[in-house]
Amino acid sequence: METHNQENRVGMVACKWDCGKDKVIEIASKAKKIGKDDPRKVVHSMKVGSALTLVSLLYYFTPLYDGFGEAGMWAILTVVVVFEFTVGGTLSKSLNRGFATLVAAALGVGAEYLAGLSGEKGEPILRAIFVFVIATAATFIRFFPNVKSRYDYGVLIFILTFSLVAVSGFRVTLIIQLAHQRLATILIGGAACMLISIFVCPVWAGQDLHNLVAGNIANLAAFLDGFGGEFFSFPGNEGTEFGSHDQEDKSFLIAYKSVLNSKATEESLANFAWWEPGHGRFRFRQPWKQYLKIGVLARECAGQIDALSRCIKNSKPKVASEIHKKIQKPCTTMSIELGKGLKELSCAIKDMKFPSSAVETFIQNSKAASDDLKNILEVCLQSKHDLQEIMQLLMVASALTDIFKSVEKLLLPVHQLAQKARFEKAKSPDKQQQLIHAGIVNPNDEGGDRVVIDIYSVANDSSEKKSSSNAEI
C-alpha cells in the first residue's frame, strides 16, 4: 500500500514537472517570437534597465545620498513611470511630470506660507480650502479635449504633488527642503530617460506613424489587386491573368482588417510625435494631423472593402454564369487600377515623394471600367437574366463604386501632405536648350567706317554666353 502511494506521489511530481516544463517552453517561444517580430522591444527593455541602474547611483553612493536622502527613490519611480517605448512618449511624460512638479511644488510652498499666516486654528482650515479649490479646478481642466490628449498626465501629477506638499507641510517642518529634493530627483530621473531614449537606439513615434499610414494604404491595394482573381476564379478559369497575387496565398483577403482597427494607434502615435524634435527627414512640427486625415479616409475605404469582401463570400456562385463572364473584365480592371493607384500613393508617402501623375491615370482607367460595368448591368436588367443573380452583382458593383469614390477622396489629402511636409518633387526631364541671339551695335572710338557688333547667345535657362566679333560696315 505504501509502495502504491509512493508511486502515485512520484507520478504526480513527474506530471507537474512536465507541465511546468511545457509552460516554460511556451513562454520562451512567445518571448522569442516577440523579440523576432520587433527587436526594438528587446533594446527598449535594456534601455529601461540601464536608466534604472543609472539613477540608482543616487542611493548607492554616499555623497549623492547625503545630498538627496530618501528623495532619491523619486528618481527611480520617475524612470519606471515615464520611460515609454517611443521618444515622443518618453518626452511627453517626462516634460509633463517635470513642469507639473515644478508648478505644483511652488504653489504648495505658497499655500504653506499663506496657511501659516492664519494662525494655529485657521491653518488646517485654510489648507483644506486650498486643496479643495486647486484639486477641483485641475480635475475639471482635465476634461478639456486639448488638455486630455496631451497634458492629462501632467495635470494628474500636478494634483498629486500639490496635495502632498500642501498636506504634508502641516506636520513636516522642512517643507521647502523636501520639495527641493523631490523636484531635483524627479528632474534627474526624467532627464536620464530623455537622454537615453533620444540618443540610444531611438524609436520615433513619427516614423512609426508614417510607416503605419503608408502600410495601411498598401494593405488596401493588396486586396483590390487580388480581388478579381478571387471573385472570378472558377474551375477552368482561375482568373490568374487578373492581379499579381498568388492565389494560394489568401492573406491579402484579411490584410485590410488591420486598417479598420488602427484609429487608436494612429492617434496615440500622432500625439507622441507632436513632442518629438526634428529627426531624419521629419521636421519639427511635421503635419501629423494630416496623417490622421489620411488615416480616416483609409479606414473609410477599408469599410467599403469589407463590404466587398462579404460580397465575395455571399455572391460568388460555384459555376461561372454568362453574366459573370460579361462583368469579369470591367470588374477586375476597375479593382486592379484602383489597387495600382493606392499602391502608388503608398509608395509616395513611404518614400516621401509627390505622387506621380500615374495615379490620376489609374483613377481614370478605373472610372472608364466603372462606366462599362454600369452599361453591362443596365443591359442585363433589360434582358431575361436571373433577377436574384443580377441583384447580387449590383451589390458588388455598388461596393466597387464606393471604393472608387473613397480612393478618389484620398488624392487631395495625400497631395496636401506632400506640400506641407515638403516631400521631394519629381524631377522634370531636361529640355534641350534653345539659343536666342541678340546683338548690340557699338560705335568705334577710332573713327572711320568700322563698328563693333557684340553678339549674345541666350539660353532658355536664363544663362548667357557672350561672344563678340568685328564686322566692317
SULCORPE-V754049 format. One record per backbone hydrogen bond with DSSP energy under -0.5 kcal/mol. NH is the residue of the N-H (numbers start at 1). CO is the residue of the C=O. If there is no record, write none. Layout:
BEGIN
nh,co
NH,CO
NH,CO
END
This chain:
BEGIN
nh,co
5,1
6,2
7,3
8,4
9,5
10,6
11,7
12,8
13,9
14,10
15,11
16,12
17,13
18,14
19,15
20,16
21,17
22,18
23,19
24,20
25,21
26,22
27,23
28,24
29,25
30,26
31,27
32,28
33,29
34,30
35,31
36,32
37,33
38,34
41,38
42,39
43,39
44,40
45,41
46,42
47,43
48,44
49,45
50,46
51,47
52,48
53,49
54,50
55,51
56,52
57,54
58,55
59,56
60,56
61,57
65,61
66,62
67,63
68,64
69,65
71,68
72,69
73,70
74,71
75,71
75,72
76,72
77,73
78,74
79,75
80,76
81,77
82,78
83,79
84,82
87,203
90,86
91,87
92,88
93,89
94,90
95,91
96,92
97,93
98,94
99,95
100,96
101,97
102,98
103,99
104,100
105,101
106,102
107,103
108,104
109,105
110,106
111,107
112,108
113,109
114,110
115,111
116,112
117,113
117,114
118,114
118,115
119,116
122,118
123,119
124,120
125,121
126,122
127,123
128,124
129,125
130,126
131,127
132,128
133,129
134,130
135,131
136,132
137,133
138,134
139,135
140,136
141,137
142,138
143,140
144,141
148,144
149,145
150,146
151,147
152,147
155,151
156,152
157,153
158,154
159,155
160,156
161,157
162,158
163,159
164,160
165,161
166,162
167,163
168,164
169,165
170,167
171,168
172,168
175,173
178,174
179,175
180,176
181,177
182,178
183,179
184,180
185,181
186,182
187,183
188,184
189,185
190,186
191,187
192,188
193,189
194,190
195,191
196,192
197,193
198,194
199,195
200,196
201,199
204,202
208,204
209,205
210,206
211,207
212,208
213,209
214,210
215,211
216,212
217,213
218,214
219,215
220,216
221,217
222,218
223,219
224,220
225,221
226,222
227,223
228,224
230,226
231,227
232,228
233,230
234,232
234,237
237,234
242,239
243,241
247,245
249,246
250,248
253,250
254,251
255,251
257,254
258,255
259,256
260,256
261,257
262,259
266,262
267,263
268,264
269,265
270,266
271,267
272,268
273,269
274,270
275,272
276,272
276,273
279,282
282,279
283,281
286,283
288,286
290,287
291,287
292,288
293,289
294,290
295,291
296,292
297,293
298,294
299,295
300,296
301,297
302,298
303,299
304,300
305,301
306,302
307,303
308,304
309,305
310,306
311,307
312,308
313,309
314,310
315,311
316,312
317,315
325,321
326,322
327,323
328,324
329,325
331,327
332,328
333,329
334,330
335,331
336,332
337,333
338,334
339,335
340,336
341,337
342,338
343,339
344,340
345,341
346,342
347,343
348,344
349,345
350,346
351,347
352,348
352,349
353,348
354,424
359,356
361,357
362,358
363,359
364,360
365,361
366,362
367,363
368,364
369,365
370,366
371,367
372,368
373,369
374,370
375,371
376,372
377,373
378,374
379,375
380,376
381,377
382,378
383,379
385,380
390,386
391,387
392,388
393,389
394,390
395,391
396,392
397,393
398,394
399,395
400,396
401,397
402,398
403,399
404,400
405,401
406,402
407,403
408,404
409,405
410,406
410,407
411,407
411,408
412,408
413,409
414,410
415,411
416,412
417,413
418,414
419,415
420,416
421,417
422,419
423,418
424,352
436,458
438,456
440,454
442,440
442,452
444,450
445,443
447,444
451,471
452,442
453,469
454,440
454,452
455,453
455,467
456,438
457,465
458,436
458,456
459,457
459,463
462,459
465,457
467,455
469,453
471,451
473,449
END
